[in-house]
Amino acid sequence: MKKKYFSTFQLIILTLFSALIVAAKIALRLPIQLPGHSGIFWMAIIIVAARVVLKKGAATFVGIVSGIMAAFLGLGDFGYLDTFISYTAIGIGTELALLLLGNPENLVVATLAGIIGHFAKFLVKWAFGAITGAPLGFVALGLAKAMISYIVFGGLGGLLGGLTLLALKKAGFFAYLAEKK
């Protein structure tokens, strides 16, 4: 009998993290007018999810499932397809960063993974803006500000995720989780 890659328990945990990302996007809004500011919340969540289920594909799974949920709820600025692709890009970007950089319990790795994952969303937004025919002068005017904003908030979210992982480790969560396997 072939062993499944993710256990049912791991799939449930990753799906709950996905739902938490969508709930954070809806409920936790900062009163600032900067693009990408919600990345501080969901990059932390996806970094924690990628470590709690320590298997390749965990961050990508969270990105895809949260993208489906967010598209179903009508979140996003360019419609359903953009929402799904944006969330998926965050998962894939974070996954690739963690594959290259290593353990997200390292605060530098978590911060860089947050930057790369959130920057992947920025690239999707930029591509959809170019595809839909937004005036290039208008896009270029806000591009630098948006790019810096996505990098800063992605990095802060990654750092927050790394700090959360260190707190979970100190509290014995991962030892407890290992006993339950």
Protein Blocks (a to p, Z undefined) as FASTA:
>chain_A
ZZdfbdfklmmmmmmmmmmmmmmmmmmccfbdbehklmmmmmmmmmmmmmmmgcehklmm
mmmmmmmmmmmnopajebjklmmmmmmmmmmmmmmmmmmnopakbmklmmmmmmmmmmmm
mmmmmmmmmmnopafklmmmmmmmmmmmmmmmmmmmmmmmmmmmmmmmmnommmmmmmmZ
Z
